[in-house]
Amino acid sequence: ILSGVRFAIFCGDELSPKYYEDILEKIQIEKIEIVFHLSSVSSFQNYDEDMKFYTDLSKKFNLQVIKCSGTGIYNGKKLDARSLFSTKTGLNWKIAPFENDTEIIKTLTVNSV
């Protein structure tokens, strides 16, 4: 519980398209309002697919989703930072494509759903 709001934290592929349905249905039942996803490896090839996935999750499960990702090299592959903040109304904030290799510290205001 963070300031009276229940939240969940996922890492890596725990919130990937393969697994998210069952997990997020349980999250809804538990009345968790915010999901943090810490992952620098995307399940998607391009930026727009990544943004759409998280926006759709927020809308479908009435969640605020905060994805935190970093930059660098993993297994010889360049990582694209695709951090974002999504709600049921859409993306509230996101890393722009030209900022994918930039470290950015962002302060977000998150309200109860």
C-alpha positions as CSV (number, residue, x, y, z in Angstrom):
1,I,0.0,0.0,0.0
2,L,1.4,3.4,-1.1
3,S,-0.4,6.4,0.3
4,G,-3.5,4.3,0.8
5,V,-3.4,2.9,-2.8
6,R,-2.8,-0.8,-3.4
7,F,-0.2,-1.6,-6.1
8,A,1.6,-4.5,-7.7
9,I,5.1,-4.8,-9.1
10,F,6.0,-7.0,-12.1
11,C,9.5,-7.6,-13.5
12,G,10.7,-8.8,-16.8
13,D,8.3,-10.9,-18.8
14,E,5.8,-11.4,-15.9
15,L,3.5,-8.9,-17.7
16,S,4.1,-10.2,-21.2
17,P,1.2,-11.0,-23.6
18,K,1.6,-14.7,-22.8
19,Y,0.8,-14.3,-19.1
20,Y,-1.0,-11.1,-18.3
21,E,-4.7,-12.1,-18.6
22,D,-4.8,-14.4,-15.6
23,I,-2.6,-12.2,-13.5
24,L,-4.5,-9.0,-14.2
25,E,-7.8,-10.6,-13.5
26,K,-6.5,-11.5,-10.0
27,I,-5.2,-8.0,-9.6
28,Q,-8.7,-6.6,-10.4
29,I,-10.3,-9.0,-7.9
30,E,-7.8,-7.7,-5.2
31,K,-8.8,-4.1,-6.1
32,I,-5.2,-3.2,-6.9
33,E,-5.2,0.1,-8.8
34,I,-1.6,0.6,-9.9
35,V,0.8,-1.7,-11.6
36,F,4.5,-1.0,-11.9
37,H,6.3,-3.0,-14.6
38,L,10.1,-3.0,-14.4
39,S,11.5,-4.2,-17.7
40,S,14.0,-3.1,-20.3
41,V,13.3,-5.9,-22.7
42,S,10.1,-5.4,-24.7
43,S,7.9,-8.2,-26.1
44,F,7.3,-6.0,-29.1
45,Q,9.4,-5.1,-32.0
46,N,8.4,-1.5,-32.4
47,Y,7.6,1.5,-30.2
48,D,3.9,1.9,-31.2
49,E,3.1,-1.8,-30.5
50,D,4.6,-1.3,-27.0
51,M,2.6,1.8,-26.3
52,K,-0.7,0.2,-27.5
53,F,-0.1,-2.9,-25.3
54,Y,0.1,-0.9,-22.1
55,T,-2.8,1.5,-23.1
56,D,-5.0,-1.5,-23.8
57,L,-4.1,-3.1,-20.5
58,S,-5.0,0.1,-18.6
59,K,-8.4,0.3,-20.4
60,K,-9.3,-3.4,-20.2
61,F,-8.4,-3.8,-16.5
62,N,-9.1,-0.2,-15.3
63,L,-5.5,0.1,-14.1
64,Q,-2.8,2.7,-14.0
65,V,0.3,1.2,-15.5
66,I,3.8,2.6,-14.9
67,K,6.4,0.9,-17.1
68,C,10.0,1.7,-16.0
69,S,12.8,0.6,-18.4
70,G,16.4,1.5,-18.8
71,T,19.0,1.8,-21.6
72,G,22.1,-0.1,-22.3
73,I,23.1,-3.4,-23.9
74,Y,21.7,-6.8,-22.9
75,N,23.0,-10.0,-24.5
76,G,24.6,-7.9,-27.2
77,K,21.3,-6.2,-28.1
78,K,20.7,-2.5,-27.6
79,L,17.8,-1.8,-25.2
80,D,15.2,0.8,-26.0
81,A,14.0,2.7,-23.0
82,R,10.2,2.7,-23.4
83,S,9.0,4.0,-20.0
84,L,5.4,5.2,-19.8
85,F,2.4,6.0,-17.6
86,S,-0.9,4.7,-18.9
87,T,-4.4,5.0,-17.5
88,K,-7.8,3.9,-18.7
89,T,-8.1,7.2,-20.7
90,G,-4.8,6.6,-22.5
91,L,-1.1,7.5,-22.2
92,N,-0.4,10.3,-19.7
93,W,3.3,10.3,-20.3
94,K,5.8,8.3,-22.4
95,I,9.4,8.4,-23.5
96,A,9.6,9.8,-27.0
97,P,11.2,7.6,-29.6
98,F,14.1,9.9,-30.0
99,E,14.8,9.7,-26.2
100,N,15.1,5.8,-26.2
101,D,18.8,5.9,-25.3
102,T,18.5,8.7,-22.8
103,E,18.3,8.4,-19.0
104,I,15.4,10.4,-17.8
105,I,14.1,10.8,-14.2
106,K,10.4,11.7,-14.2
107,T,8.1,12.6,-11.3
108,L,4.6,11.4,-11.8
109,T,1.4,12.3,-10.0
110,V,-0.7,9.2,-9.6
111,N,-4.3,9.4,-8.3
112,S,-6.6,6.7,-7.0
113,V,-8.7,5.2,-9.9
